[in-house]
């Protein structure tokens, strides 16, 4: 959640002081499958990893073969073929060697690209979670320079930037179309980062509306198989809490809710409970009565407030001395 909260807080804080912030959401093409293993071993050696450990990883990653299969039968290419790049997804130690080249890549990009956006006395240069990377800059020219540096530094590692999926947040009033090395990039008012919509003003309204739409679609998918089926009311309510509410509440710890947004969230919750209990809106039944029949669950806005307080406690307990 901290990776989602930080860009919103930065956008809100810098907007409060009338200072722009450019954010580029970067996608690396098939990063787990493309990282060059030779470059990875050299990188591990350069940071002082014992040669015994490197040799062990080298033996388990040499002469690896694969075959394309579909539905348990050979498909397209029946012969086994060698491949010498990428890390084994699903392996318990695979994330550690993969994150190392990503951290090295961002360090080189920050050093050569002069990235950074200040909020108070702190400077933030980038956000990263596995291969989901976001670069931060105060000027568009600096961000474009950093993207070019990222492309050059990624090549020795076997990584390529997917220019079609790069999205830049917009601190201006009009949309732009930018080009880097002949590759077009979209500059938009919002983009999706780690499953959450980051809006250029830091507002949570677009994200709340988006999550309500996703939750409504999931609710409708279960209309015929669950809500209209002969299932007891407590079981249906529990299914709603288990499968629908988590869709709506994803990232809600980072939302800045107004009274109007709270009402929208609670209205969706009441609508779902009415459909589960099969009470049409034409019936003169209050929301309090509906919630009483559903077992008196707390309002979703209250649930969001509790999640926000838990997240605040998590942030307050962070040791700032740990980097």
N, C-alpha and C positions, 0 to 999 in steps of 0.2 A: 504493500500500500504506500510505502514512503516514496517509491519511484513514481507513483501516480500523483501523490500529493504535492511533491516538490515543484513540478512545472506549473501547476495551478497556483501555488503560493508565490512563485517567482513572477508569474504573469500579473497576479493581483497586486503584489507589492510594487513592481516597477510601473504598473499602470497608475497606481496611486500617486507616484512621484513623476508622472508624465515622462517616463523613460522607456524606450522601445526594447523589445526582446524578440530575437529571432531564434526559432527552434527548428532544426532539421531532423526528421525521423528517418534514419538510414536503415536500409535493408541490405544484408549481404547474401548474395546468391548461394543457396545450399551450403551455408557456412560449415555445418557439421561434416558434410561429405566432401568439402573442397580443400580444407586446410592441408597444406603440404607437410608431409611427415618429416622429410629431411630438414626443412626449416624449423619444425617443431622440436626435433632433437637438438639442433644447434642452439635454439633459444633456451631449452632446458639446461643445456650445458653452460650457457653464458651466465645464468643466474645462480650457478653453484649447486645444481641438483647432483647428487652422487652418481658417478658413472655406472654403478651397479644397478640402480633403479632405471636409468636410461637404457641400459643394455637389456633389462628385463622387458621393458615396453617395446624395445626394438625387435626383440625376438618374437613377441606376440603380434607384431604388426607387419612382419616381413613375409612376403610371398602369400599374402591374403588373396583369396579368390571369392568370386560371387557368381550368381546365376539368376537370371530373370525368370520368375515363375508366376503363374496365375492360376488360382483355384487348384493348387497342388500339382499342376502339370507344367511342363516346360512350355515357355511362350516366347516368341520372337527370337531368342538366342539360346538354344539348348546346351551349348558348350559353356563350361566354366571359364571365366576370364579373370586375369589379374587386375588389381587396382591398388594404387599406392598413395592414396590421399584420403583424408577424412579420419574421424575417430569413430569408434564403435558405439553407436547409440544404444543405450540400455546397459552398458557396462558401468559398474559402480564408480570406477576411477576416470571415466571418460570426461566428465565435466571439468575436472581440474586441469588436465593438459589442454583442453579447448579454451578455457577462460584465459589462460596465460597469453596466447597470441592476441586475443581480443584486447586484453589490458595493455599489452605492448603497443598494439596498433593505436589505441586511444592516447597513450602517453606520447607517442611520436607525433600524432596529429595535434595534440594540445601544445606541444613544444614548438612545432613548426608553424602551426596555424594561428597562434595567438588567440585561442578561444577563451571565453569567459564572460560571465555576466555577474555584476555585483548586486547584492541585496544587503544593505547595511554595511557591515565590515567583512562579510563573507563573499568569496568568489566561487561561482559554480561554472564548470567547464563542460561537463557532459553527464549523461545518464546512461547506464547500461545494465541490462539484465539478460544474461546469456548473449545471444546475438541480436537482441533488440537494443539499438543504440540511438541516442538523441544527442545532437550537438547544440550547444548554447552559445549565442554571441549577441553583442549589443549593436552590431552593424551588419548590414547585408553583405558588404564587401568582405568582411572578415569571415563570415560564414561560407561564402563562395570559395575563398582561399582555402579554408579548412577542408571543404569537401574535395577540392583538388588534391590536397595533401593526403587525405584519407585514401583516395583512389591510388595514388602512387605508392603509399606505404603498404597497402593491402596486397599489391601484386606479388611481392616476394614470398608472401605467406600462402599464395595460391587462392586468395580470396578476391572476389569481384563485387563491386557495388552494383546493386540492381537499381539503375536510375529511374526506371518506370515506377518504382514503389517509394521513392523518396518524396516525402511531403514536408513542406515548410509552413510554419505558422505565419500569419499575416498581421503585423502591427499597423497596417495602413488601411485605408478605406476602399481600396480597389484591388482586384485580383491581378496577378502578374504571371508571366510565363518566362522562366529563366532558362539559360542554356549553360552547361559546363562541358567543355570538350566535345561540343556538338550534341550533347545529350540533354533533352528537354526535362524540366522539372516543374511540377505544379506548386504554386504558392497559394494556399487556401486559408480560409478563416479557421479551420479546425482539421485535426487529423486524429487517427486512432493510435494510441500508444498503450501497449499492454492491456488491450481490451477495453480501454476507456477513452472517451472522446475529449481531447484537449482543445479548448476553444481559445482563440487569440486574446480575448478579454479576461480570461480566467473565470468566466461565468460557468455555473454548474447547470443552468437551465437546459442547454442542448443535450448534455449527458443524461440528465434526469428524464427528459422526454424520450431519448433513445432507449434507455433501459426499460422504461414503461412499455414502449413498443415491442421490445424483445420479449419481455415477460408476457405481454398480451398474446403474442404469436405462439409462445410455448403453451399458454393456457388453452388457446383455441385448438392446438394440435391434440390435446387430451380430451376435447369436448365429447367426442363420440365414444372413445374407449374407456373413459374414467367418469367424467362428470354426469353423463347420462346412463351410466351403467348401474346395476343393482349393487352398490357398495354402501356400507353404513356411513352415516354422516361423519362420525369422528374419524373414520379412516380417510374419507375424502378430504377433510380439513387437514389432516396430518400430511397427506400427499401434496396438498397445496403448499403447506409450510416447507416441505422437503424439496419439492421440484420447481416450484414457481417463484417463491419469494427469494431464494438465492440468486436467481437470474436478475431480479430487480435490484437487489441490494449489493450487487458486485461493485466494489469501489465506493460504496456510500459513505465510508469513513472520511472521504476527502470532499464530500459535497458541502457547499455553502448554501444552505437552504433558506429561502425566503418563506414567508407565510403562504404565499400563493403556491409555491412548489410543494410545501408540506400538504396543502389541501389536495393537490393533484395526486400525490402518492397515496394519501388516505382514501381518496375517491376511487382509485383503481383497486385498492384492497377491499373496500366495501362492495364494489361491483363484482369482484370475483366471489366473495362470500355469498352474495345474493344468488349468483348463478349456481353455485354449489348446492345451496339450500333449496334452489328452484323457487325463488320469490321474484316474480316479475316487478318491474318498476311501476307498473300500473297499480299495484297493490299499495295501499296506504300503510306501509310498514317502515318504521324509523330505522336508521342505521344502528341505534343502540339495541333495538330488539333483534336485529339480524346478528349482531355480534354476540348477543346473549345466547341465541340458539346455536351459534358456532362454538360455544365454549368460552366466551369472553376473552379472546386473545387481545393482546395490547395493540394499539394503533401502530401502523408501520412507521409513522414519523417518530414515535417514542422509541421504537426499536432502532431506528437510525441514530437517534440521539445517544442511546446507550453504546452503540458501536463507535460513535465518534469519541465518546468519553474514554472508552477502552483504548482507542488508538492514541488519544492524547496522553494517557498514562504511559503507553509504550514509548512514545517520543520523549516524554519528560524523564524517563528512566535511562535513556541512552547516555552512555559515557562519552562525552564530547572529546575526551582525550584519546579515544580509539579512532584511528583513521583507516 
